[in-house]
Amino acid sequence: MCKLLKKSRSRLCALPGMLVFGAFLSVACGVFADDYTQWPSSAVITLNTTATGAGVLGTVTNFPVLVRLNPGNFPGFATTLAGGADVRFAKANGTHLPYQIERWLVGANNNDTAEIWVRLDTVYGNTTQTLKMLWGKSGAADSSSGSATFPASSNFVGVWHFSKTSLIDTFADGAPRFEI
């Protein structure tokens, strides 16, 4: 679970839960300039903001969405680098999308799971849109970035990732302040 604080004109508001699209995931701008033709595996992710999906009516800009992966919607855990270091996200036109891997677990007995925040320049309301997830490039450097996904320039002042065992506190500059 992630709790975000985002400044709005005159007040600080909490956005609990955000838009979680993991349940509506179907497998079928940036600072990084990766050549995505070098990635051997990819999948299309469909965001559904209609009433049968997330129920988002209006368009939202510069917004991180949560992508949840499990063996039922992502068969590629065995072909990724440790911690998902080779995973990338791109718009349909190939433009890199900033992302932060909050959790990446490869477990026994098909218990693999991942939670990744991907910042989209625009989430369109009451429609579907796609983005691309790529993986499988040997030797790819990890480009997961909290400060690129939750930038201070978009008025994010703090991001707290909660899990069962620890709390990691990250502020707008992306630097962890403490871990419990």
N, C-alpha and C positions, 0 to 999 in steps of 0.2 A: 504494500500500500504506500502511496506517496501523497504527502500533503504539501500543497503549494500555497505560497502567499504571493499575490500579484497586486501591485498598486493599481488602483483605479483613481481617477482624477483627484478626489479629495479624501479618500479613505482607503484603508488597507482591508482587503477582503480575502477570506480563505476560500479556496476552491476544492473542497474535499471530493475525492474520488475521480475528479476530472471526467473526461469522456473516455470510457473504457470500451474499446472496440474489440477486445479479445473474443468476446462471445459472437461477434459478427465477422470473424476473420475467415476468409476462404482462400485456400491455397490454389490454385489452378496454374543554386544559391549557396552554395556551400563553401566551406573552407578547404575541402579536400578535392584533389583533382585526380582521383583514381581512374584508370582506364578499365571500365567495367567489361570490356570484351575479354579481359583476362580471368574473369570469374566464371568457372564452369557450371555453376548451379544457380538457379534463380526461381522465384515464385512470385506470382502476382497476388497482392493483398487487396481485398476490396473493403472499403469503409462504407458502411451503410448507415446514413444519418436519417433515413425515413422513419416513419412511425413504427415499422416492423423491425427496425434496427435500434439505433441509439436515440432516435426521436429528437434530433437537433433541428430546430426550425430555421435559425438564421445562420449566416456565414460568419465564421470566426477566423481571424488571421493570426499568424505566428503562434500556433498552438501545438503543444506536445500531446500526442495521442499514445495510449498504451497499447502495445502489441504483445499479446500473451501467446507463447508457443508451448506446445506439448506434442507428444507423439501422434495424436489424432489429427493435428493440423499442420505439423511440420515434421516430415520424415528425415530431415537432414542432420540431426544431432550428431550422428556417427561420422559425418563427413565435414564437420567444422573444426576449426582449430580450438585449442583450449580456451575456455571462457567466451567463446564466440568472437575471438579476435578478428576473424576474417569476414564477419557479417557486415554488410553494407545495406543502405536503403537509398532509393532514388525515386524521383518522380517518373511518371510515364515517359517523359522526354529524355530521361537519363541524368537529369540534374541531381547532384548529391543532396541528400537530406541529413541534417545533423541528428544524432541519436545518442542515447545513453543506455547502456545495459545496466539495469538495476540488479537483476539476478540472472544467473546462468548456471543451471545445475544439470549435470549429466549423471544420472543415477542408475542403479541396478534395477532389474525387473521393470524396465520400460517406464521409469519415473522421471524422465527428462522433463525439464521445464525452463522457460526463460520469460523474463519480463523486460521489455525494452521500450523506452520512451522515444518516439520519433517526432521531431518538430516539423510540422507542415506549414508552408507559407500561407495556405488557405485550406480550411475545412469547410466545404460547401454544405449548407443546410438542406435537409429534405431531398437527398439524392444519394447516389453512390459514386464513388471515385476510387481510383486504383493507385497503388504505388508498388514498387518492385523491391523485393528483398533478394540480395545476392549473397552467396557464400561459396566456400570451397577452394579459394585461392591459397595455395601453399605459400608460406612465408609472408603473408599479409600482416602488416603491423596493425595493432589495435587502434581504432580511431573513435572509440566511444568517448563522448565528451559531454559532461554535465554542463559546462559553461557555454557550449555551443547550442545545447538543447534547451537550456533555461537561461537565456542571456539577460544580463542586466538591462540591455537596450530595449528589451520587451517588457521591462518593469518587473521582472522576477526578482524578489529580494531575498528569498530563501526557499530551499527545497529540502524536505526531510523525508528520507526513505526509512520506513519502518519494517522490521521483520520480527520474527519470534525471538531472536537472540540478540539483536543489536540495533542501535540507532546511529546513523551517520548523518551529521549535520553539514550541509554544504551551502555556502552563500553565493551570491551573484557572481563572484569572481571565480567560482568553481573550486575553491580551496576548501578542503574539509577542515572544520574548526575543532571538532571533537568526535570521538566515537565511544559509545557506551556498550 
